[in-house]
Amino acid sequence: MPLLPAELQVYPHSLFDAREDLEAGDERWWVVHTRARAEKALARRCLKSGTSYFLPQFEKKWRQGGRVLCSYRPLFSGYVFVFGNDEARCNVLATNLAACVLRVEDQGQLHRDLQQVYRVMQEGKSLAPEDRLQPGSPVEIAYGPFAGMEGKVIFRNKMRFVVEVRFLQQGVSVDMEGWMLRRSDAPASACLIA
């Protein structure tokens, strides 16, 4: 039984549709570092004001008193990604839920990273946050629903594929089978074996 339902993770639903030139327009990505445990409250305020945002979440389950409980926690604890103009940034700061707003210099890279996180979330796989990623072998998914995505592989009891958000030096991991992966620098026919 969930303690609270998951918040709307992306608003509007078309946020990750093709954006050709992020630098040309008035709107841009802002990384909002929230006050402690205020990510969902900020997302609700953004939704109410019509401000575009991305708050990826994962389901956390545990047992207590013989019951299975679950909650939905932010994948990137303390951060909400807001897309808008400078007025949107000021409105977010005015909520008093943001500790600070970080300026993103490489808009294209952050957009691609967040787009990959969103794509993994849409598949409905079991996600887990990954803090301060260690350098690993770069791989590309050769087969399956994530074909073409690039990331790194880590092992935590089983093989997991990591999608990085380089700006935060954090990422998201999802279970993956070895036959689906190939080294990024390998020819198209060479796949990793688990």
C-alpha positions in Angstrom: 0.0 0.0 0.0 1.5 3.3 -1.0 1.9 6.0 1.7 1.2 8.6 -1.0 0.7 8.2 -4.7 3.5 9.2 -7.1 3.5 12.8 -8.2 3.2 13.7 -11.8 6.7 13.1 -13.0 6.8 15.2 -16.2 4.7 18.2 -17.1 3.7 18.7 -19.8 3.7 15.2 -21.3 5.3 16.7 -24.4 8.3 18.1 -22.5 10.7 15.7 -24.1 9.4 15.9 -27.7 12.0 17.0 -30.2 13.6 20.3 -29.3 16.0 21.2 -32.1 17.8 24.3 -30.7 17.7 24.8 -26.9 20.1 27.7 -27.0 18.1 29.8 -29.5 14.9 30.2 -27.5 14.0 32.1 -24.3 13.4 28.8 -22.5 16.1 26.6 -21.0 16.7 23.9 -18.4 17.2 25.0 -14.8 18.4 22.6 -12.1 16.6 23.5 -8.9 18.3 22.4 -5.7 15.4 22.1 -3.3 15.2 22.5 0.4 15.2 19.2 2.3 12.5 16.9 1.2 10.7 19.5 -0.8 10.9 18.0 -4.3 7.3 16.9 -4.6 5.9 20.1 -3.0 7.9 22.1 -5.6 6.6 19.8 -8.4 3.0 20.4 -7.2 3.6 24.2 -7.2 5.0 24.0 -10.7 2.0 22.0 -11.9 -0.4 24.5 -10.4 1.4 27.5 -12.0 1.8 25.7 -15.4 5.6 25.6 -15.2 7.3 22.8 -17.1 9.2 20.4 -14.9 10.7 16.9 -14.6 10.8 15.0 -11.3 11.8 11.4 -11.9 10.8 9.0 -9.1 11.2 5.4 -8.2 9.2 3.1 -6.0 10.7 2.1 -2.7 9.2 -0.9 -0.9 9.8 -2.2 2.7 8.1 -4.3 5.3 6.8 -2.9 8.6 4.7 -4.8 11.1 3.9 -7.6 8.6 2.7 -5.1 5.9 4.4 -4.2 2.7 4.6 -0.4 2.4 5.8 1.6 -0.6 6.6 5.2 -1.3 7.7 7.1 -4.4 11.0 8.9 -3.9 12.9 11.3 -6.2 15.6 9.6 -8.3 17.8 12.6 -7.8 17.3 13.5 -4.2 17.1 17.3 -3.7 16.7 18.2 -7.4 13.8 19.1 -9.7 14.5 20.0 -13.4 12.5 23.0 -14.6 12.2 24.1 -18.2 11.2 27.7 -18.8 12.3 31.3 -19.1 13.9 33.5 -16.5 10.4 34.4 -15.2 9.8 30.7 -14.5 13.1 30.6 -12.6 12.1 33.6 -10.4 8.7 32.0 -9.8 10.4 28.8 -8.5 12.6 30.8 -6.2 9.6 32.7 -4.9 8.0 29.4 -3.6 10.6 29.3 -0.9 11.0 25.6 -1.6 14.2 26.1 -3.7 17.6 26.5 -1.9 19.1 27.7 -5.2 18.8 27.4 -9.0 21.8 26.1 -10.9 22.5 27.5 -14.3 23.1 24.8 -17.0 25.7 25.8 -19.6 25.4 22.7 -21.8 21.6 22.7 -22.4 21.8 20.0 -25.2 23.7 17.5 -23.0 21.4 17.9 -20.0 18.3 17.6 -22.3 19.7 14.4 -23.9 20.6 12.9 -20.4 17.1 13.7 -19.0 15.5 12.4 -22.2 17.3 9.0 -21.7 16.2 8.9 -18.0 12.6 9.6 -19.1 12.8 6.9 -21.8 14.0 4.3 -19.2 11.2 5.3 -16.9 8.5 4.9 -19.6 9.5 1.2 -20.0 8.3 0.5 -16.5 11.5 -1.3 -15.4 12.8 -1.3 -11.8 14.9 1.8 -11.4 17.4 2.7 -8.7 19.4 5.9 -8.1 23.1 5.8 -8.6 25.2 8.4 -6.7 28.6 9.8 -7.8 29.2 7.4 -10.6 32.6 5.7 -10.9 34.2 5.5 -14.4 33.3 2.3 -16.2 33.2 0.7 -19.6 31.0 2.7 -21.9 28.4 0.5 -23.6 25.6 0.8 -26.1 22.3 -1.2 -26.0 22.2 -3.1 -29.2 18.9 -4.9 -28.8 15.6 -4.4 -27.0 13.4 -1.4 -26.2 16.4 0.8 -25.3 18.4 0.1 -28.5 20.7 2.9 -29.3 21.1 4.3 -25.8 24.6 4.8 -24.5 25.7 4.5 -20.9 27.8 2.3 -18.5 27.5 -1.1 -16.9 27.8 -1.8 -13.2 27.3 -4.9 -11.2 25.1 -4.9 -8.1 24.2 -8.6 -7.6 23.2 -8.5 -11.3 24.1 -6.5 -14.4 22.6 -3.0 -14.5 22.8 -0.3 -17.2 23.4 3.2 -16.0 22.1 6.3 -17.6 24.0 9.3 -16.4 23.0 12.9 -15.8 26.5 14.3 -16.1 25.5 17.7 -14.7 24.7 16.2 -11.3 27.3 13.4 -11.5 24.5 11.0 -10.7 22.5 8.6 -12.7 19.7 6.0 -12.9 20.3 2.2 -13.3 18.0 -0.5 -14.7 18.4 -4.3 -14.9 19.9 -5.4 -18.2 20.9 -8.7 -19.8 24.4 -9.0 -21.1 23.4 -10.1 -24.6 21.6 -6.7 -25.1 24.9 -4.7 -24.7 28.0 -4.0 -26.8 31.0 -1.9 -26.1 30.5 1.6 -27.5 33.7 1.3 -29.5 32.9 -2.3 -30.7 31.6 -3.1 -34.2 27.8 -3.6 -34.4 28.0 -7.4 -34.4 30.1 -7.7 -31.2 27.9 -8.0 -28.0 28.9 -8.4 -24.4 28.3 -11.8 -22.8 26.9 -11.9 -19.2 
